[in-house]
Amino acid sequence: MALRLGDLSLDLTAPTASGESRFHDWPGGNRGVIFSHPADFAPVAPLTDE
């Protein structure tokens, strides 16, 4: 599902310690941002313990 600027996102819900949280309620009337990365995301430099 592709979203473009100005599109209405799905109203996601999640259980929290204080009850169910709805994504559309989270920004409180302001704009919210969804950030995601592709499933095959690979960092530019691997993290090694050398």
C-alpha positions in Angstrom: 0.0 0.0 0.0 1.6 3.3 -1.1 0.8 6.5 0.8 1.4 9.9 -0.6 1.6 13.3 1.2 -1.9 14.2 2.3 -3.3 10.7 2.2 -5.1 9.4 5.2 -3.4 6.4 6.7 -4.9 3.3 8.2 -6.1 3.8 11.8 -3.8 1.4 13.5 -4.4 0.3 17.1 -2.0 -1.1 19.7 -2.6 -2.3 23.3 -0.7 -0.2 25.8 -0.4 -0.2 29.6 -3.1 2.5 29.7 -5.5 0.9 27.3 -5.8 0.7 23.5 -4.0 3.4 21.6 -5.3 4.5 18.1 -2.9 6.0 15.6 -5.4 8.7 14.5 -5.7 9.9 18.1 -2.0 9.9 18.8 -1.0 13.2 17.1 -3.8 15.0 18.9 -5.0 17.1 15.9 -1.5 17.7 14.5 0.2 15.9 11.7 1.8 12.5 12.3 4.7 10.8 10.5 5.0 7.2 9.6 8.6 6.0 9.0 9.4 2.6 7.6 12.2 0.9 5.8 12.1 -1.9 3.1 12.1 -5.5 4.3 15.5 -6.1 2.7 17.2 -3.1 4.4 20.9 -3.6 4.9 23.1 -1.1 6.7 25.9 0.5 4.7 28.6 -0.7 7.1 28.0 -3.9 9.1 28.3 -3.7 12.8 31.3 -5.8 14.0 33.1 -6.2 17.3 36.7 -5.9 16.2 
